[in-house]
Amino acid sequence: MRVLPNVIHSDSTVPNQPAGVFWAVLNRLLIIGQVTILFLSEIGWPSAFFERFFPVLGDDFGVGALGVIQCL
């Protein structure tokens, strides 16, 4: 059985730490969830959900909150 050497790529976005791949994948999944929620709030479906749980994403606020959340 041949063991391949660990090759560290200098331009990789995966951190060199224990569970680095896990955190990189989790980061991408959280961004996908954030974009999905922001997209749904922009089209206004389901508006009752956003009015109750995320009021800043509801109909009473402008689109400035979308930009601030996306920048975070």
mmCIF file of the N, C-alpha and C atoms, coordinates in Angstrom:
data_MODEL
# 
_entry.id   MODEL 
# 
loop_
_atom_site.group_PDB 
_atom_site.id 
_atom_site.type_symbol 
_atom_site.label_atom_id 
_atom_site.label_alt_id 
_atom_site.label_comp_id 
_atom_site.label_asym_id 
_atom_site.label_entity_id 
_atom_site.label_seq_id 
_atom_site.pdbx_PDB_ins_code 
_atom_site.Cartn_x 
_atom_site.Cartn_y 
_atom_site.Cartn_z 
_atom_site.occupancy 
_atom_site.B_iso_or_equiv 
_atom_site.pdbx_formal_charge 
_atom_site.auth_seq_id 
_atom_site.auth_comp_id 
_atom_site.auth_asym_id 
_atom_site.auth_atom_id 
_atom_site.pdbx_PDB_model_num 
ATOM 1   N N  . MET A 1 1  ? 0.852   -1.170 0.000  1.00 0.00 ? 1  MET A N  1 
ATOM 2   C CA . MET A 1 1  ? 0.000   0.000  0.000  1.00 0.00 ? 1  MET A CA 1 
ATOM 3   C C  . MET A 1 1  ? 0.901   1.237  0.000  1.00 0.00 ? 1  MET A C  1 
ATOM 4   N N  . ARG A 1 2  ? 0.661   2.097  -0.945 1.00 0.00 ? 2  ARG A N  1 
ATOM 5   C CA . ARG A 1 2  ? 1.491   3.294  -1.099 1.00 0.00 ? 2  ARG A CA 1 
ATOM 6   C C  . ARG A 1 2  ? 0.757   4.504  -0.524 1.00 0.00 ? 2  ARG A C  1 
ATOM 7   N N  . VAL A 1 3  ? 1.430   5.252  0.309  1.00 0.00 ? 3  VAL A N  1 
ATOM 8   C CA . VAL A 1 3  ? 0.840   6.449  0.907  1.00 0.00 ? 3  VAL A CA 1 
ATOM 9   C C  . VAL A 1 3  ? 1.289   7.655  0.093  1.00 0.00 ? 3  VAL A C  1 
ATOM 10  N N  . LEU A 1 4  ? 0.327   8.432  -0.352 1.00 0.00 ? 4  LEU A N  1 
ATOM 11  C CA . LEU A 1 4  ? 0.642   9.631  -1.112 1.00 0.00 ? 4  LEU A CA 1 
ATOM 12  C C  . LEU A 1 4  ? 1.026   10.759 -0.167 1.00 0.00 ? 4  LEU A C  1 
ATOM 13  N N  . PRO A 1 5  ? 1.977   11.577 -0.546 1.00 0.00 ? 5  PRO A N  1 
ATOM 14  C CA . PRO A 1 5  ? 2.372   12.690 0.335  1.00 0.00 ? 5  PRO A CA 1 
ATOM 15  C C  . PRO A 1 5  ? 1.295   13.766 0.375  1.00 0.00 ? 5  PRO A C  1 
ATOM 16  N N  . ASN A 1 6  ? 1.241   14.472 1.481  1.00 0.00 ? 6  ASN A N  1 
ATOM 17  C CA . ASN A 1 6  ? 0.308   15.589 1.599  1.00 0.00 ? 6  ASN A CA 1 
ATOM 18  C C  . ASN A 1 6  ? 0.829   16.746 0.767  1.00 0.00 ? 6  ASN A C  1 
ATOM 19  N N  . VAL A 1 7  ? 0.050   17.133 -0.193 1.00 0.00 ? 7  VAL A N  1 
ATOM 20  C CA . VAL A 1 7  ? 0.435   18.246 -1.041 1.00 0.00 ? 7  VAL A CA 1 
ATOM 21  C C  . VAL A 1 7  ? -0.405  19.447 -0.627 1.00 0.00 ? 7  VAL A C  1 
ATOM 22  N N  . ILE A 1 8  ? 0.259   20.518 -0.242 1.00 0.00 ? 8  ILE A N  1 
ATOM 23  C CA . ILE A 1 8  ? -0.444  21.732 0.161  1.00 0.00 ? 8  ILE A CA 1 
ATOM 24  C C  . ILE A 1 8  ? -0.384  22.711 -1.001 1.00 0.00 ? 8  ILE A C  1 
ATOM 25  N N  . HIS A 1 9  ? -1.541  23.069 -1.492 1.00 0.00 ? 9  HIS A N  1 
ATOM 26  C CA . HIS A 1 9  ? -1.622  24.011 -2.600 1.00 0.00 ? 9  HIS A CA 1 
ATOM 27  C C  . HIS A 1 9  ? -1.694  25.424 -2.031 1.00 0.00 ? 9  HIS A C  1 
ATOM 28  N N  . SER A 1 10 ? -0.847  26.296 -2.497 1.00 0.00 ? 10 SER A N  1 
ATOM 29  C CA . SER A 1 10 ? -0.782  27.640 -1.931 1.00 0.00 ? 10 SER A CA 1 
ATOM 30  C C  . SER A 1 10 ? -1.992  28.486 -2.300 1.00 0.00 ? 10 SER A C  1 
ATOM 31  N N  . ASP A 1 11 ? -2.685  28.172 -3.393 1.00 0.00 ? 11 ASP A N  1 
ATOM 32  C CA . ASP A 1 11 ? -3.839  28.974 -3.803 1.00 0.00 ? 11 ASP A CA 1 
ATOM 33  C C  . ASP A 1 11 ? -5.169  28.338 -3.410 1.00 0.00 ? 11 ASP A C  1 
ATOM 34  N N  . SER A 1 12 ? -5.165  27.414 -2.484 1.00 0.00 ? 12 SER A N  1 
ATOM 35  C CA . SER A 1 12 ? -6.383  26.737 -2.050 1.00 0.00 ? 12 SER A CA 1 
ATOM 36  C C  . SER A 1 12 ? -7.163  27.618 -1.076 1.00 0.00 ? 12 SER A C  1 
ATOM 37  N N  . THR A 1 13 ? -8.492  27.523 -1.135 1.00 0.00 ? 13 THR A N  1 
ATOM 38  C CA . THR A 1 13 ? -9.331  28.258 -0.186 1.00 0.00 ? 13 THR A CA 1 
ATOM 39  C C  . THR A 1 13 ? -9.651  27.427 1.050  1.00 0.00 ? 13 THR A C  1 
ATOM 40  N N  . VAL A 1 14 ? -9.208  26.171 1.078  1.00 0.00 ? 14 VAL A N  1 
ATOM 41  C CA . VAL A 1 14 ? -9.446  25.304 2.229  1.00 0.00 ? 14 VAL A CA 1 
ATOM 42  C C  . VAL A 1 14 ? -8.356  25.563 3.260  1.00 0.00 ? 14 VAL A C  1 
ATOM 43  N N  . PRO A 1 15 ? -8.744  25.910 4.500  1.00 0.00 ? 15 PRO A N  1 
ATOM 44  C CA . PRO A 1 15 ? -7.748  26.205 5.534  1.00 0.00 ? 15 PRO A CA 1 
ATOM 45  C C  . PRO A 1 15 ? -6.923  24.973 5.904  1.00 0.00 ? 15 PRO A C  1 
ATOM 46  N N  . ASN A 1 16 ? -5.661  25.198 6.237  1.00 0.00 ? 16 ASN A N  1 
ATOM 47  C CA . ASN A 1 16 ? -4.773  24.122 6.695  1.00 0.00 ? 16 ASN A CA 1 
ATOM 48  C C  . ASN A 1 16 ? -4.905  23.971 8.201  1.00 0.00 ? 16 ASN A C  1 
ATOM 49  N N  . GLN A 1 17 ? -5.925  23.307 8.621  1.00 0.00 ? 17 GLN A N  1 
ATOM 50  C CA . GLN A 1 17 ? -6.165  23.075 10.037 1.00 0.00 ? 17 GLN A CA 1 
ATOM 51  C C  . GLN A 1 17 ? -7.023  21.829 10.153 1.00 0.00 ? 17 GLN A C  1 
ATOM 52  N N  . PRO A 1 18 ? -7.139  21.266 11.357 1.00 0.00 ? 18 PRO A N  1 
ATOM 53  C CA . PRO A 1 18 ? -8.028  20.122 11.512 1.00 0.00 ? 18 PRO A CA 1 
ATOM 54  C C  . PRO A 1 18 ? -9.461  20.503 11.138 1.00 0.00 ? 18 PRO A C  1 
ATOM 55  N N  . ALA A 1 19 ? -10.090 19.655 10.393 1.00 0.00 ? 19 ALA A N  1 
ATOM 56  C CA . ALA A 1 19 ? -11.472 19.853 9.921  1.00 0.00 ? 19 ALA A CA 1 
ATOM 57  C C  . ALA A 1 19 ? -11.598 21.059 9.008  1.00 0.00 ? 19 ALA A C  1 
ATOM 58  N N  . GLY A 1 20 ? -10.534 21.430 8.315  1.00 0.00 ? 20 GLY A N  1 
ATOM 59  C CA . GLY A 1 20 ? -10.577 22.571 7.411  1.00 0.00 ? 20 GLY A CA 1 
ATOM 60  C C  . GLY A 1 20 ? -11.572 22.389 6.285  1.00 0.00 ? 20 GLY A C  1 
ATOM 61  N N  . VAL A 1 21 ? -11.659 21.178 5.757  1.00 0.00 ? 21 VAL A N  1 
ATOM 62  C CA . VAL A 1 21 ? -12.608 20.896 4.688  1.00 0.00 ? 21 VAL A CA 1 
ATOM 63  C C  . VAL A 1 21 ? -14.035 21.051 5.210  1.00 0.00 ? 21 VAL A C  1 
ATOM 64  N N  . PHE A 1 22 ? -14.287 20.594 6.433  1.00 0.00 ? 22 PHE A N  1 
ATOM 65  C CA . PHE A 1 22 ? -15.621 20.720 7.029  1.00 0.00 ? 22 PHE A CA 1 
ATOM 66  C C  . PHE A 1 22 ? -16.040 22.186 7.110  1.00 0.00 ? 22 PHE A C  1 
ATOM 67  N N  . TRP A 1 23 ? -15.148 23.050 7.607  1.00 0.00 ? 23 TRP A N  1 
ATOM 68  C CA . TRP A 1 23 ? -15.489 24.467 7.754  1.00 0.00 ? 23 TRP A CA 1 
ATOM 69  C C  . TRP A 1 23 ? -15.651 25.144 6.401  1.00 0.00 ? 23 TRP A C  1 
ATOM 70  N N  . ALA A 1 24 ? -14.881 24.732 5.428  1.00 0.00 ? 24 ALA A N  1 
ATOM 71  C CA . ALA A 1 24 ? -15.011 25.309 4.094  1.00 0.00 ? 24 ALA A CA 1 
ATOM 72  C C  . ALA A 1 24 ? -16.357 24.946 3.473  1.00 0.00 ? 24 ALA A C  1 
ATOM 73  N N  . VAL A 1 25 ? -16.765 23.693 3.620  1.00 0.00 ? 25 VAL A N  1 
ATOM 74  C CA . VAL A 1 25 ? -18.059 23.260 3.082  1.00 0.00 ? 25 VAL A CA 1 
ATOM 75  C C  . VAL A 1 25 ? -19.200 23.907 3.861  1.00 0.00 ? 25 VAL A C  1 
ATOM 76  N N  . LEU A 1 26 ? -19.074 23.974 5.185  1.00 0.00 ? 26 LEU A N  1 
ATOM 77  C CA . LEU A 1 26 ? -20.108 24.618 5.994  1.00 0.00 ? 26 LEU A CA 1 
ATOM 78  C C  . LEU A 1 26 ? -20.263 26.086 5.613  1.00 0.00 ? 26 LEU A C  1 
ATOM 79  N N  . ASN A 1 27 ? -19.159 26.762 5.350  1.00 0.00 ? 27 ASN A N  1 
ATOM 80  C CA . ASN A 1 27 ? -19.204 28.153 4.923  1.00 0.00 ? 27 ASN A CA 1 
ATOM 81  C C  . ASN A 1 27 ? -20.020 28.296 3.646  1.00 0.00 ? 27 ASN A C  1 
ATOM 82  N N  . ARG A 1 28 ? -19.760 27.427 2.668  1.00 0.00 ? 28 ARG A N  1 
ATOM 83  C CA . ARG A 1 28 ? -20.495 27.499 1.398  1.00 0.00 ? 28 ARG A CA 1 
ATOM 84  C C  . ARG A 1 28 ? -21.981 27.218 1.596  1.00 0.00 ? 28 ARG A C  1 
ATOM 85  N N  . LEU A 1 29 ? -22.309 26.257 2.462  1.00 0.00 ? 29 LEU A N  1 
ATOM 86  C CA . LEU A 1 29 ? -23.723 25.938 2.714  1.00 0.00 ? 29 LEU A CA 1 
ATOM 87  C C  . LEU A 1 29 ? -24.441 27.093 3.403  1.00 0.00 ? 29 LEU A C  1 
ATOM 88  N N  . LEU A 1 30 ? -23.775 27.760 4.341  1.00 0.00 ? 30 LEU A N  1 
ATOM 89  C CA . LEU A 1 30 ? -24.386 28.906 5.005  1.00 0.00 ? 30 LEU A CA 1 
ATOM 90  C C  . LEU A 1 30 ? -24.606 30.061 4.030  1.00 0.00 ? 30 LEU A C  1 
ATOM 91  N N  . ILE A 1 31 ? -23.688 30.262 3.109  1.00 0.00 ? 31 ILE A N  1 
ATOM 92  C CA . ILE A 1 31 ? -23.869 31.311 2.104  1.00 0.00 ? 31 ILE A CA 1 
ATOM 93  C C  . ILE A 1 31 ? -25.038 30.972 1.190  1.00 0.00 ? 31 ILE A C  1 
ATOM 94  N N  . ILE A 1 32 ? -25.171 29.711 0.803  1.00 0.00 ? 32 ILE A N  1 
ATOM 95  C CA . ILE A 1 32 ? -26.309 29.303 -0.027 1.00 0.00 ? 32 ILE A CA 1 
ATOM 96  C C  . ILE A 1 32 ? -27.616 29.543 0.717  1.00 0.00 ? 32 ILE A C  1 
ATOM 97  N N  . GLY A 1 33 ? -27.663 29.204 2.011  1.00 0.00 ? 33 GLY A N  1 
ATOM 98  C CA . GLY A 1 33 ? -28.872 29.448 2.806  1.00 0.00 ? 33 GLY A CA 1 
ATOM 99  C C  . GLY A 1 33 ? -29.178 30.932 2.928  1.00 0.00 ? 33 GLY A C  1 
ATOM 100 N N  . GLN A 1 34 ? -28.151 31.745 3.122  1.00 0.00 ? 34 GLN A N  1 
ATOM 101 C CA . GLN A 1 34 ? -28.345 33.192 3.244  1.00 0.00 ? 34 GLN A CA 1 
ATOM 102 C C  . GLN A 1 34 ? -28.890 33.773 1.946  1.00 0.00 ? 34 GLN A C  1 
ATOM 103 N N  . VAL A 1 35 ? -28.316 33.382 0.827  1.00 0.00 ? 35 VAL A N  1 
ATOM 104 C CA . VAL A 1 35 ? -28.775 33.897 -0.458 1.00 0.00 ? 35 VAL A CA 1 
ATOM 105 C C  . VAL A 1 35 ? -30.208 33.449 -0.740 1.00 0.00 ? 35 VAL A C  1 
ATOM 106 N N  . THR A 1 36 ? -30.547 32.230 -0.372 1.00 0.00 ? 36 THR A N  1 
ATOM 107 C CA . THR A 1 36 ? -31.916 31.741 -0.567 1.00 0.00 ? 36 THR A CA 1 
ATOM 108 C C  . THR A 1 36 ? -32.915 32.559 0.235  1.00 0.00 ? 36 THR A C  1 
ATOM 109 N N  . ILE A 1 37 ? -32.606 32.813 1.506  1.00 0.00 ? 37 ILE A N  1 
ATOM 110 C CA . ILE A 1 37 ? -33.511 33.600 2.351  1.00 0.00 ? 37 ILE A CA 1 
ATOM 111 C C  . ILE A 1 37 ? -33.639 35.027 1.826  1.00 0.00 ? 37 ILE A C  1 
ATOM 112 N N  . LEU A 1 38 ? -32.522 35.625 1.412  1.00 0.00 ? 38 LEU A N  1 
ATOM 113 C CA . LEU A 1 38 ? -32.583 36.988 0.890  1.00 0.00 ? 38 LEU A CA 1 
ATOM 114 C C  . LEU A 1 38 ? -33.346 37.047 -0.419 1.00 0.00 ? 38 LEU A C  1 
ATOM 115 N N  . PHE A 1 39 ? -33.195 36.038 -1.260 1.00 0.00 ? 39 PHE A N  1 
ATOM 116 C CA . PHE A 1 39 ? -33.947 35.998 -2.517 1.00 0.00 ? 39 PHE A CA 1 
ATOM 117 C C  . PHE A 1 39 ? -35.439 35.866 -2.260 1.00 0.00 ? 39 PHE A C  1 
ATOM 118 N N  . LEU A 1 40 ? -35.810 34.984 -1.329 1.00 0.00 ? 40 LEU A N  1 
ATOM 119 C CA . LEU A 1 40 ? -37.233 34.814 -1.003 1.00 0.00 ? 40 LEU A CA 1 
ATOM 120 C C  . LEU A 1 40 ? -37.816 36.089 -0.400 1.00 0.00 ? 40 LEU A C  1 
ATOM 121 N N  . SER A 1 41 ? -37.038 36.786 0.411  1.00 0.00 ? 41 SER A N  1 
ATOM 122 C CA . SER A 1 41 ? -37.559 38.028 0.987  1.00 0.00 ? 41 SER A CA 1 
ATOM 123 C C  . SER A 1 41 ? -37.715 39.103 -0.077 1.00 0.00 ? 41 SER A C  1 
ATOM 124 N N  . GLU A 1 42 ? -36.873 39.063 -1.091 1.00 0.00 ? 42 GLU A N  1 
ATOM 125 C CA . GLU A 1 42 ? -36.968 40.053 -2.167 1.00 0.00 ? 42 GLU A CA 1 
ATOM 126 C C  . GLU A 1 42 ? -38.215 39.834 -3.014 1.00 0.00 ? 42 GLU A C  1 
ATOM 127 N N  . ILE A 1 43 ? -38.567 38.578 -3.270 1.00 0.00 ? 43 ILE A N  1 
ATOM 128 C CA . ILE A 1 43 ? -39.779 38.325 -4.065 1.00 0.00 ? 43 ILE A CA 1 
ATOM 129 C C  . ILE A 1 43 ? -41.033 38.329 -3.197 1.00 0.00 ? 43 ILE A C  1 
ATOM 130 N N  . GLY A 1 44 ? -40.862 38.361 -1.883 1.00 0.00 ? 44 GLY A N  1 
ATOM 131 C CA . GLY A 1 44 ? -42.001 38.520 -0.977 1.00 0.00 ? 44 GLY A CA 1 
ATOM 132 C C  . GLY A 1 44 ? -42.750 37.247 -0.655 1.00 0.00 ? 44 GLY A C  1 
ATOM 133 N N  . TRP A 1 45 ? -42.104 36.110 -0.778 1.00 0.00 ? 45 TRP A N  1 
ATOM 134 C CA . TRP A 1 45 ? -42.771 34.857 -0.439 1.00 0.00 ? 45 TRP A CA 1 
ATOM 135 C C  . TRP A 1 45 ? -41.966 34.129 0.609  1.00 0.00 ? 45 TRP A C  1 
ATOM 136 N N  . PRO A 1 46 ? -42.483 33.644 1.640  1.00 0.00 ? 46 PRO A N  1 
ATOM 137 C CA . PRO A 1 46 ? -43.765 33.907 2.295  1.00 0.00 ? 46 PRO A CA 1 
ATOM 138 C C  . PRO A 1 46 ? -43.657 35.145 3.180  1.00 0.00 ? 46 PRO A C  1 
ATOM 139 N N  . SER A 1 47 ? -44.419 36.134 2.872  1.00 0.00 ? 47 SER A N  1 
ATOM 140 C CA . SER A 1 47 ? -44.298 37.422 3.564  1.00 0.00 ? 47 SER A CA 1 
ATOM 141 C C  . SER A 1 47 ? -44.659 37.326 5.050  1.00 0.00 ? 47 SER A C  1 
ATOM 142 N N  . ALA A 1 48 ? -45.607 36.457 5.418  1.00 0.00 ? 48 ALA A N  1 
ATOM 143 C CA . ALA A 1 48 ? -45.978 36.315 6.833  1.00 0.00 ? 48 ALA A CA 1 
ATOM 144 C C  . ALA A 1 48 ? -44.802 35.778 7.653  1.00 0.00 ? 48 ALA A C  1 
ATOM 145 N N  . PHE A 1 49 ? -44.011 34.894 7.068  1.00 0.00 ? 49 PHE A N  1 
ATOM 146 C CA . PHE A 1 49 ? -42.832 34.351 7.758  1.00 0.00 ? 49 PHE A CA 1 
ATOM 147 C C  . PHE A 1 49 ? -41.825 35.452 8.042  1.00 0.00 ? 49 PHE A C  1 
ATOM 148 N N  . PHE A 1 50 ? -41.584 36.287 7.040  1.00 0.00 ? 50 PHE A N  1 
ATOM 149 C CA . PHE A 1 50 ? -40.595 37.346 7.229  1.00 0.00 ? 50 PHE A CA 1 
ATOM 150 C C  . PHE A 1 50 ? -41.110 38.436 8.162  1.00 0.00 ? 50 PHE A C  1 
ATOM 151 N N  . GLU A 1 51 ? -42.383 38.721 8.136  1.00 0.00 ? 51 GLU A N  1 
ATOM 152 C CA . GLU A 1 51 ? -42.942 39.725 9.049  1.00 0.00 ? 51 GLU A CA 1 
ATOM 153 C C  . GLU A 1 51 ? -42.829 39.268 10.502 1.00 0.00 ? 51 GLU A C  1 
ATOM 154 N N  . ARG A 1 52 ? -42.943 37.963 10.725 1.00 0.00 ? 52 ARG A N  1 
ATOM 155 C CA . ARG A 1 52 ? -42.922 37.466 12.094 1.00 0.00 ? 52 ARG A CA 1 
ATOM 156 C C  . ARG A 1 52 ? -41.504 37.195 12.610 1.00 0.00 ? 52 ARG A C  1 
ATOM 157 N N  . PHE A 1 53 ? -40.660 36.521 11.806 1.00 0.00 ? 53 PHE A N  1 
ATOM 158 C CA . PHE A 1 53 ? -39.359 36.073 12.295 1.00 0.00 ? 53 PHE A CA 1 
ATOM 159 C C  . PHE A 1 53 ? -38.204 36.979 11.875 1.00 0.00 ? 53 PHE A C  1 
ATOM 160 N N  . PHE A 1 54 ? -38.293 37.628 10.718 1.00 0.00 ? 54 PHE A N  1 
ATOM 161 C CA . PHE A 1 54 ? -37.257 38.541 10.238 1.00 0.00 ? 54 PHE A CA 1 
ATOM 162 C C  . PHE A 1 54 ? -37.912 39.850 9.816  1.00 0.00 ? 54 PHE A C  1 
ATOM 163 N N  . PRO A 1 55 ? -38.365 40.668 10.758 1.00 0.00 ? 55 PRO A N  1 
ATOM 164 C CA . PRO A 1 55 ? -39.109 41.871 10.384 1.00 0.00 ? 55 PRO A CA 1 
ATOM 165 C C  . PRO A 1 55 ? -38.321 42.822 9.481  1.00 0.00 ? 55 PRO A C  1 
ATOM 166 N N  . VAL A 1 56 ? -37.007 42.844 9.608  1.00 0.00 ? 56 VAL A N  1 
ATOM 167 C CA . VAL A 1 56 ? -36.221 43.752 8.793  1.00 0.00 ? 56 VAL A CA 1 
ATOM 168 C C  . VAL A 1 56 ? -36.243 43.326 7.317  1.00 0.00 ? 56 VAL A C  1 
ATOM 169 N N  . LEU A 1 57 ? -36.585 42.084 7.046  1.00 0.00 ? 57 LEU A N  1 
ATOM 170 C CA . LEU A 1 57 ? -36.712 41.602 5.673  1.00 0.00 ? 57 LEU A CA 1 
ATOM 171 C C  . LEU A 1 57 ? -38.150 41.641 5.174  1.00 0.00 ? 57 LEU A C  1 
ATOM 172 N N  . GLY A 1 58 ? -39.061 42.161 5.982  1.00 0.00 ? 58 GLY A N  1 
ATOM 173 C CA . GLY A 1 58 ? -40.467 42.226 5.601  1.00 0.00 ? 58 GLY A CA 1 
ATOM 174 C C  . GLY A 1 58 ? -40.774 43.401 4.697  1.00 0.00 ? 58 GLY A C  1 
ATOM 175 N N  . ASP A 1 59 ? -42.070 43.649 4.502  1.00 0.00 ? 59 ASP A N  1 
ATOM 176 C CA . ASP A 1 59 ? -42.530 44.707 3.597  1.00 0.00 ? 59 ASP A CA 1 
ATOM 177 C C  . ASP A 1 59 ? -42.349 46.108 4.161  1.00 0.00 ? 59 ASP A C  1 
ATOM 178 N N  . ASP A 1 60 ? -42.194 46.238 5.478  1.00 0.00 ? 60 ASP A N  1 
ATOM 179 C CA . ASP A 1 60 ? -42.113 47.561 6.090  1.00 0.00 ? 60 ASP A CA 1 
ATOM 180 C C  . ASP A 1 60 ? -40.741 48.221 5.971  1.00 0.00 ? 60 ASP A C  1 
ATOM 181 N N  . PHE A 1 61 ? -39.739 47.478 5.538  1.00 0.00 ? 61 PHE A N  1 
ATOM 182 C CA . PHE A 1 61 ? -38.382 48.004 5.432  1.00 0.00 ? 61 PHE A CA 1 
ATOM 183 C C  . PHE A 1 61 ? -37.963 48.059 3.967  1.00 0.00 ? 61 PHE A C  1 
ATOM 184 N N  . GLY A 1 62 ? -36.976 48.875 3.685  1.00 0.00 ? 62 GLY A N  1 
ATOM 185 C CA . GLY A 1 62 ? -36.458 48.984 2.317  1.00 0.00 ? 62 GLY A CA 1 
ATOM 186 C C  . GLY A 1 62 ? -35.443 47.889 2.013  1.00 0.00 ? 62 GLY A C  1 
ATOM 187 N N  . VAL A 1 63 ? -34.750 48.067 0.898  1.00 0.00 ? 63 VAL A N  1 
ATOM 188 C CA . VAL A 1 63 ? -33.792 47.065 0.477  1.00 0.00 ? 63 VAL A CA 1 
ATOM 189 C C  . VAL A 1 63 ? -32.407 47.282 1.080  1.00 0.00 ? 63 VAL A C  1 
ATOM 190 N N  . GLY A 1 64 ? -32.244 48.311 1.891  1.00 0.00 ? 64 GLY A N  1 
ATOM 191 C CA . GLY A 1 64 ? -30.967 48.553 2.540  1.00 0.00 ? 64 GLY A CA 1 
ATOM 192 C C  . GLY A 1 64 ? -30.559 47.424 3.444  1.00 0.00 ? 64 GLY A C  1 
ATOM 193 N N  . ALA A 1 65 ? -31.530 46.801 4.123  1.00 0.00 ? 65 ALA A N  1 
ATOM 194 C CA . ALA A 1 65 ? -31.237 45.673 5.009  1.00 0.00 ? 65 ALA A CA 1 
ATOM 195 C C  . ALA A 1 65 ? -30.677 44.494 4.235  1.00 0.00 ? 65 ALA A C  1 
ATOM 196 N N  . LEU A 1 66 ? -31.150 44.293 3.010  1.00 0.00 ? 66 LEU A N  1 
ATOM 197 C CA . LEU A 1 66 ? -30.631 43.206 2.177  1.00 0.00 ? 66 LEU A CA 1 
ATOM 198 C C  . LEU A 1 66 ? -29.143 43.405 1.913  1.00 0.00 ? 66 LEU A C  1 
ATOM 199 N N  . GLY A 1 67 ? -28.755 44.627 1.599  1.00 0.00 ? 67 GLY A N  1 
ATOM 200 C CA . GLY A 1 67 ? -27.352 44.908 1.335  1.00 0.00 ? 67 GLY A CA 1 
ATOM 201 C C  . GLY A 1 67 ? -26.477 44.745 2.556  1.00 0.00 ? 67 GLY A C  1 
ATOM 202 N N  . VAL A 1 68 ? -26.976 45.181 3.708  1.00 0.00 ? 68 VAL A N  1 
ATOM 203 C CA . VAL A 1 68 ? -26.202 45.059 4.942  1.00 0.00 ? 68 VAL A CA 1 
ATOM 204 C C  . VAL A 1 68 ? -26.007 43.583 5.301  1.00 0.00 ? 68 VAL A C  1 
ATOM 205 N N  . ILE A 1 69 ? -27.055 42.797 5.189  1.00 0.00 ? 69 ILE A N  1 
ATOM 206 C CA . ILE A 1 69 ? -26.945 41.368 5.506  1.00 0.00 ? 69 ILE A CA 1 
ATOM 207 C C  . ILE A 1 69 ? -25.999 40.685 4.529  1.00 0.00 ? 69 ILE A C  1 
ATOM 208 N N  . GLN A 1 70 ? -26.070 41.029 3.258  1.00 0.00 ? 70 GLN A N  1 
ATOM 209 C CA . GLN A 1 70 ? -25.197 40.420 2.271  1.00 0.00 ? 70 GLN A CA 1 
ATOM 210 C C  . GLN A 1 70 ? -23.737 40.791 2.504  1.00 0.00 ? 70 GLN A C  1 
ATOM 211 N N  . CYS A 1 71 ? -23.485 42.000 2.976  1.00 0.00 ? 71 CYS A N  1 
ATOM 212 C CA . CYS A 1 71 ? -22.108 42.412 3.261  1.00 0.00 ? 71 CYS A CA 1 
ATOM 213 C C  . CYS A 1 71 ? -21.525 41.670 4.443  1.00 0.00 ? 71 CYS A C  1 
ATOM 214 N N  . LEU A 1 72 ? -22.373 41.259 5.387  1.00 0.00 ? 72 LEU A N  1 
ATOM 215 C CA . LEU A 1 72 ? -21.877 40.522 6.546  1.00 0.00 ? 72 LEU A CA 1 
ATOM 216 C C  . LEU A 1 72 ? -21.410 39.161 6.105  1.00 0.00 ? 72 LEU A C  1 
# 
